[in-house]
Amino acid sequence: MKKNIVLYKKIPQEQQHRLAQHFNVTAFDEVNEENYAEFIEALKTANGLIGSSLELPEKILKNAPHLEAISTISVGYDNFDLAYLNQQGIRLMNTPNVLTDTTADMLFMLVLMTARRAVELSSLVQDGKWKNSIGSEYYGTDVHHKTIGILGMGRIGQALAKRAFCGFDMPVLYMSNRPNKFVEQHYQAKHCSLDELLQLADIICITLPLTEKTEKLISREKLALMKKTAILVNGARGKIIDEAALIEALQNNQIKAAGLDVFEQEPLATTSPLLQLPNAVLLPHIGSATTETRLKMVECAVDNLIAALESEPPISNWVNPNVK
């Protein structure tokens, strides 16, 4: 007999058909106030869940007593209470490999856009204000040969280090839980403490996961360690930075600029002071947002759920492999 799954995100029909070949599928394009009660009802018989961009804390998952596995169409898994999943023996899978290069591309694009003031100067042209050759008040900052500091040296951090060192001749500093011999050998990267990195780097990029230890890691005190000419780029999770402290630092020119693809609250509120800052480049969480990569992520997540519910361990992309 087929197991029951709940799909809580719209995916291509081909991939939904694959799920239907293996499972009884209850599908929601998204979960909102109008269908929330129906979603909770579907959880009562669900053996598996697949989707993204929905927080699923313990109070919601308690409605799913038969749940065996969750496949998130993302790398990040901060929408889930991992301790609860482990306690209940629920497997969690993610899609870590398929978006590495695309996210690293976006991060380096954000570095260049911020350093060269691309959004600000594009608006100058589009608003019809470009009348003469631009003066020093609009000059940007070189990226090549500047020191890049990378917080986190997982797959995306390594891909970013490759782009910086091989493409732009940038010395690489990095902070991680343990030294990474590969980046040290191939990109001459130097492992250092957070404080040392913040003091020395010209461009600082965050690729860390959001955990209790990394939440508001970049605090007011840490921002004060950075150079006045430094650029801060975040493509990981917004809550890793104390956003109020960052706004103050940008307003006071304590650091030069920030490029942000993620925020404490998303979508960004229309009242956010960040929207008024010319030295902030803001993107709507597009790290993996290409047609090719998003399709690969869905394919990977579908593969993960089929494997989790129909195969014996081990399976790929297993976030909590200690769960049996």
N, C-alpha and C positions, 0 to 999 in steps of 0.2 A: 504494500500500500504506500502511495506517495506521501511524503511529509509535507507539512504546511509551512509556507514562508510568507513573510510580509515584505513587499517592496515599497519603500517610502521615498522614492525619488523617480522622476521620469527618466527612462533610459531608452536607447534605440529599440525598436520593435524586434529586431533580430536577436538581441540579447535577452529581451523579455521572453521571446519564444523559446530560447535555450533553457531558461528557468522553468518554463511551463512543461518542457519535455521531461523534467526531473521531479518537479514539485507541483503541489496545488498552490497557486499564486494569488494572493490578495494584493492588488496594486493601488498605490496612491501616487499621483504626480508630485504631491507635496503634502505635508501634514499641517493643517491650519485650524483655526477655531471652528470652522464649519464642519470639518470631518474628524475632529479630534476624538469624539466619542466613538465613532466608527473604527478609528485606528486602535483605540484601547480595546474595543471588543475583538478585533482581529488578533490582538496580541494573546488573547486567552488560549488560542489553539495553535499558536505559532511555534514551530521547531527552529525556524531560522529567520533572520532579518538581514536585509541588504538595502543600503542607501547612503546618504551623506547629509551634512549640514543640518542635523537635528540632534539636540542634546537628549541623551537617553540615560538619565540618572536612575538610581535605585528605585525611586518612587514610581517611575513609569515601568521599569522592567519587572517590578513585582507583579504586574498584571500578566506576565508571560511565564507561567509555572512550568511549561514544557520546553522552554527555550534551550537549545543546545549550542547554537553558533550565531555569530553576527559577522557580517562582511561589510566593512566600511569602504566606500569608494573614495578613499583618501589615504594619505600617509599618516597624518595626525590622528590621534585617537583620544584627545582630551575631552571629547563629548561623552566619554564613557567613564564610569566608576570601575577602574580595573580591579580594585580590591573586591568589590561586590561580584564581578564576573568570575574572579578566581574562587571566591567562596562558594558560588553556585555551580562551578564547573562548566561555565559557558565559554566556548572558544571565541576569540576575537581575531580576525584577520584584517590586514590593510594592504595597500598597493604601493610599496616603497620604491620599487625599481623603475617603473615605467615613466615616472615624471622627473627623474633626476636631472637630465640634461635640459629639459624645458624650463624647470624652475631655476637652474643655474643661469641659463640665458636671460631670464627675466631679471634676476638679481643684478647681473652685470649691466643690463640695460638701465636699471634703476640707478646704478652707480654713475653711469655716463650721463643720464638725463639730469641727475642732481648736480654733478660736478660742472657740467657745461650749461646749466640753467635752461635746458631745452624747452620746458613747458612755458616758462616765463617769456622766453624770446619768441617762441612760436605765437604766443598771444599778442606780442608786440606787432608781429606781422599781420596776423589775422584781424586785429583791431584797427588796422590802417595807421599805426603810429610809427612805422619805420619810414623816416623821412631822409635820414643821412646815415653815413657809416656809424656804427655804434661806438660809443666811447667807453672808457674804463669802468664806468658805473655798471656796465652790463657784461664785463669780462667774466669768464668762468675760470675753472681750475683744471690744470692738467691731471690726467689719470695715470698715464704711462710713467713708470719708474717711481710712483708713490708707494708707500708701504701700506699694504692691506692687512687688516686684522680680522680674522674669521673666528667667530664664536660658535663652536661646534665643528667637528671634523668627521661627520658621517658622509653618506654618499653625496649629498648636495654640497657640503663644505669642500669635499675633495674636488668635485667638478668645478666649483668656483675657484679654488686654488689653481687648478690647471689653466683656466681662462686668464686669470690674473698674471701668473708667472710666464706661461708660454706665449700669451698673446700681447701682454702689455708690459713685460719686463718688470713686474712688481715684486719686491721682496714680500714674503708671506710670513706673517705671525699667526699663530692659532692658539686657542684655548680649548681644551677638551679634557675629559676625565682621565685619559691616558695618552701617552705619546703615540703618534701615527707614523710608523717608519716609512710607509709608502710615500707620503707627501714630503717627508724630510729628505728622502733619497731622490725623488723625482723633481720636486719643486723647491728644494732647499728651504723648506718651511721650518720655522723655529717654534717649538712648544714653549708657552710661557703662561704666567698667571694672568688673571683677568685685569688686575690693576696695571701690570706692566704693559699689556696689550693696549689698554685704553690710553696710556700715557704716550706710547710710541707710534701708534698707527695713525696714518692720515685718513684712511677710509676704513670704517668698521662695519662689518656685515654680520648679521645675526642669522644663524641657521639652526638654532637649538630647538628641541621640543619644549613644550610648556609643561612644567612639573612644579611641585611645591618649591623646589629649590631654585627654579629659574623664574618664577613669577616675580615681576618687578626687580629683576636682577640689575637692570640698568636704572638705577635710582638717581636721585638728585646728587648724592655723594659721588656716584660713579661718573655721572656726566661732568662733574667738576674736574675730574682727572683728565678729561680729553683736551686736546689742543684746541685753541680758538679757531684754527683753520680746518678742524676735522669734520668729516661727513659721516653721518650714521645712517645705515641702511638696514631695514628690517623686512625680511621676507618669510619669517617663521610664524610667530604668534604675537599679536598686539600686546598681550598682557605681560610679555617679557620686559617691556619698557614701562616705567612710570610715566604715563602719557602727560599728566599735568606738569611733571618736572621737565619733560622734554619741551613742552610748549613754552615754559618759562625760559629755558635755555636758548631756544630759537628766537624768542621775542627780544632777549637781552644780548643776542649775538655772542652768547657764551660758547657755542659751536657754530660752524659755518652754515651747515644745512643738514636736512634729513630727507631721506627717500623712504617712503612707507607703502608697503603693499598690504599691511595688516594693522588692525587697530584694537583697542581695548573692547569697544563695542562696534559690531558690524551689522548693517551698514553704518558708516560714520554719520553722526548727527549733523543736521544742517546748521546747527548752532555751534559746532566745534570751532574753537579759535584756530585750529590748524588750517581751516579754509581761508583764513585771512593772511596767512604768512607766505610771503614770496619765496622764502628759503625752505619751503616744504614742498616736495613733490609727492603727490598722493595718487595711488592706484587702487582699484576696487577688488583686491584680493585675486589677482590674475596669475599667480605663480604657475599653475598647471593649465591655464585656460587657452589651450590650442585645440583645434578640432581633432588632430591626430592623437594627442596625449589623453584628452578626456575619453576618447573611444577606447584607447588601450587600458585606461583605468577601469572602465566598466567591464571590459572583457576579463581583466585580471580579477576583479571582485566577484564576477559570476563564477569563474573557475574556482576561486577560493571557497565559495559557499558550497558548490557541488562537492568539492573535495572534503570539506569539513563534515558534511552530512551523509556522505556516501562512502568515505574511505576511512581506513584506520590510520592513526598517526604513524609517521610524521607527515605533515602537510606544509606547503610553502606559505610564506608571509604570515606566520603565526605570531601574534603579538605576545600571547601568554602561553608558551609551549609547556609550562608545567601543569597546565590543566589537562586532565585525562578524560 
